[in-house]
Amino acid sequence: EDCYIKGYEGLSVHGKARVKTSCKSHVVRGGSWNTGWRWAMSSNRNWMVPDPNYRTDDVGFRVARTIED
């Protein structure tokens, strides 16, 4: 959901997405099964042009859940 802007200036300290009415590109994080380990880390940050018809096996999403005892 975040609009890509080089660097971290203006990011919310509460983790909210940086949303604009028109983004030229969105943030993607991490890598895929065929990237090197440096690119696969969640700290890796890159951009991707939004296109609802674009499909690839290199971009997806991760689901995280807190498990309580």
Summary of the structure (lengths in Angstrom):
residues: 69
radius of gyration: 13.8
end to end distance: 31.5
largest distance: 42.9
contacts: 95
relative contact order: 0.22
helix: 6%
strand: 13%
